[in-house]
């Protein structure tokens, strides 16, 4: 398998504090990889570095062999690095349909059109219909997002990311706050993504990680602490120590 | 047609009242007569100005307290062009629009980043700089304003008259064109992307929108529209003055947008009508203290909420939200 996303000695300092400390992460095409770590391990900072929201202090980010360290974040989205947010980030005054239609239009490269109406292009409506149905949003497609129930908003959060046609999808605690019964549904949709789409899951809940991911990377204090397949990580005593809070691990 | 296609098409379809309003606008020319054309001319101009502010304030979420910078610049550009180059109003209007578009594009980099408060200060500052420039410079006429501007007849046939009949017709046509352009823009993917940026800038970037570029484009369009409004004012009144660049001009226009409803295409127009009529009625009634009543009206409007204020039938309904 080929490498799709890679970081080399990535460092992000806030003052003297290294939120990301020499992280060299390798993600293979089509991977179902999880990134775990205790609170404050630097998971969110790492995502922000990958998506271009933050600029690293040193080191580089490489997508498909191309250095994208200095690429602005919106251009990274066009190249396929798409994220979801732990806390819903939605367009509250728009409807789910409008949000998705805008996102799909942007993906098609026609969102800058000033003189043509939104959705005039047939492909936009087609893709929106698909997404709305897939995420059970078709019954609320014309309601204002701010009026939707939490579960629906969470679905829209994920749907918006998928509307960007990701090649590398970064899921930041995708089922946070989602009732037990609806969680599987979200994972089913993610699992049904084409095999060549790479998924990097940032998660707290170990059960979910071990259910979904095939490989796991553990981040502690901003640095990569352990890596391996689900089996070896779940049996790794050092990882257990970190998670069970038995002091700072050594070795 | 699919559900999404139908729904998207329905949102941009002309509503009956919109069509009715567009028909009423030209009819108002006949209603105004010789007595009210001057006032109506002013209303139409300020409606266009308010519309331009609504595009950046209501749609894109750029809070500006200095939009008069573009209005005043458009006025001076039109007046100077008529005085020193050629007196034709249409050519002058194009020039005024183009000049303010360039100014808008240049200053748009200042409003792309920063908090609302920073933008408030920056827009205020830009307007203040232009005001003092117009005050100091020789060719703008300083504090007296630029006087003695003669405008050639419209289309070479219709001379601007004392009653403002031609002026009002001219302003109405420009306003209607502005409304049609703005309506087209806000229903486009570009227009929706502005609302997305206003709602959630972080996510707008995360779906791949180039936020800075979008804001720059709408700021330029809005500036051009404000400049056109200022240009029409200078052409129809025959002079340009510091008043067009003054802070109160920006503030009044923001009030119009707030009264009419921000983020709503027709809000600026209704706001301008309401504001001007209130101004006229109140100042006829109590010339010295009319701002007191205007202030009271605004406080009540904001406290009660526009929805409830204009829809009394909601007053006694429970749980309809504040």
HADDOCK unambig.tbl for C-alpha pairs under 7 A between the chains (distance, minus, plus):
assign (segid A and resid 73 and name CA) (segid B and resid 205 and name CA) 6.90 0.50 0.50
assign (segid A and resid 74 and name CA) (segid B and resid 205 and name CA) 5.53 0.50 0.50
assign (segid A and resid 74 and name CA) (segid B and resid 206 and name CA) 6.51 0.50 0.50
assign (segid A and resid 74 and name CA) (segid B and resid 208 and name CA) 4.00 0.50 0.50
assign (segid A and resid 74 and name CA) (segid B and resid 209 and name CA) 5.67 0.50 0.50
assign (segid A and resid 74 and name CA) (segid B and resid 210 and name CA) 5.80 0.50 0.50
assign (segid A and resid 75 and name CA) (segid B and resid 208 and name CA) 6.44 0.50 0.50
assign (segid A and resid 77 and name CA) (segid B and resid 206 and name CA) 6.83 0.50 0.50
assign (segid A and resid 77 and name CA) (segid B and resid 207 and name CA) 6.51 0.50 0.50
assign (segid A and resid 77 and name CA) (segid B and resid 208 and name CA) 4.97 0.50 0.50
assign (segid A and resid 78 and name CA) (segid B and resid 208 and name CA) 6.07 0.50 0.50
assign (segid A and resid 82 and name CA) (segid B and resid 206 and name CA) 6.99 0.50 0.50
assign (segid A and resid 89 and name CA) (segid B and resid 200 and name CA) 6.83 0.50 0.50
assign (segid A and resid 89 and name CA) (segid B and resid 203 and name CA) 5.77 0.50 0.50
assign (segid A and resid 90 and name CA) (segid B and resid 200 and name CA) 6.50 0.50 0.50
assign (segid A and resid 90 and name CA) (segid B and resid 203 and name CA) 6.61 0.50 0.50
assign (segid A and resid 91 and name CA) (segid B and resid 196 and name CA) 5.52 0.50 0.50
assign (segid A and resid 91 and name CA) (segid B and resid 199 and name CA) 5.15 0.50 0.50
assign (segid A and resid 91 and name CA) (segid B and resid 200 and name CA) 5.78 0.50 0.50
assign (segid A and resid 92 and name CA) (segid B and resid 199 and name CA) 6.15 0.50 0.50
assign (segid A and resid 93 and name CA) (segid B and resid 199 and name CA) 6.80 0.50 0.50
assign (segid A and resid 97 and name CA) (segid B and resid 4 and name CA) 6.91 0.50 0.50
assign (segid A and resid 102 and name CA) (segid B and resid 189 and name CA) 6.02 0.50 0.50
assign (segid A and resid 102 and name CA) (segid B and resid 192 and name CA) 6.89 0.50 0.50
assign (segid A and resid 102 and name CA) (segid B and resid 193 and name CA) 6.72 0.50 0.50
assign (segid A and resid 103 and name CA) (segid B and resid 207 and name CA) 6.12 0.50 0.50
assign (segid A and resid 111 and name CA) (segid B and resid 189 and name CA) 4.84 0.50 0.50
assign (segid A and resid 111 and name CA) (segid B and resid 190 and name CA) 5.59 0.50 0.50
assign (segid A and resid 112 and name CA) (segid B and resid 189 and name CA) 6.47 0.50 0.50
assign (segid A and resid 112 and name CA) (segid B and resid 190 and name CA) 4.93 0.50 0.50
assign (segid A and resid 113 and name CA) (segid B and resid 188 and name CA) 6.52 0.50 0.50
assign (segid A and resid 113 and name CA) (segid B and resid 189 and name CA) 6.13 0.50 0.50
assign (segid A and resid 113 and name CA) (segid B and resid 190 and name CA) 5.65 0.50 0.50
assign (segid A and resid 114 and name CA) (segid B and resid 185 and name CA) 5.38 0.50 0.50
assign (segid A and resid 114 and name CA) (segid B and resid 188 and name CA) 5.40 0.50 0.50
assign (segid A and resid 114 and name CA) (segid B and resid 189 and name CA) 6.84 0.50 0.50
assign (segid A and resid 114 and name CA) (segid B and resid 190 and name CA) 5.33 0.50 0.50
assign (segid A and resid 115 and name CA) (segid B and resid 184 and name CA) 6.20 0.50 0.50
assign (segid A and resid 115 and name CA) (segid B and resid 185 and name CA) 6.22 0.50 0.50
assign (segid A and resid 115 and name CA) (segid B and resid 188 and name CA) 6.20 0.50 0.50
assign (segid A and resid 116 and name CA) (segid B and resid 188 and name CA) 5.37 0.50 0.50
assign (segid A and resid 117 and name CA) (segid B and resid 187 and name CA) 5.38 0.50 0.50
assign (segid A and resid 117 and name CA) (segid B and resid 188 and name CA) 4.15 0.50 0.50
assign (segid A and resid 117 and name CA) (segid B and resid 189 and name CA) 6.44 0.50 0.50
assign (segid A and resid 118 and name CA) (segid B and resid 187 and name CA) 6.25 0.50 0.50
assign (segid A and resid 118 and name CA) (segid B and resid 188 and name CA) 4.83 0.50 0.50
assign (segid A and resid 118 and name CA) (segid B and resid 189 and name CA) 4.66 0.50 0.50
assign (segid A and resid 119 and name CA) (segid B and resid 5 and name CA) 6.45 0.50 0.50
assign (segid A and resid 119 and name CA) (segid B and resid 8 and name CA) 6.13 0.50 0.50
assign (segid A and resid 125 and name CA) (segid B and resid 4 and name CA) 5.22 0.50 0.50
assign (segid A and resid 125 and name CA) (segid B and resid 5 and name CA) 4.98 0.50 0.50
assign (segid A and resid 128 and name CA) (segid B and resid 4 and name CA) 6.45 0.50 0.50
assign (segid A and resid 129 and name CA) (segid B and resid 3 and name CA) 6.86 0.50 0.50
assign (segid A and resid 129 and name CA) (segid B and resid 4 and name CA) 5.73 0.50 0.50
assign (segid A and resid 164 and name CA) (segid B and resid 207 and name CA) 6.45 0.50 0.50
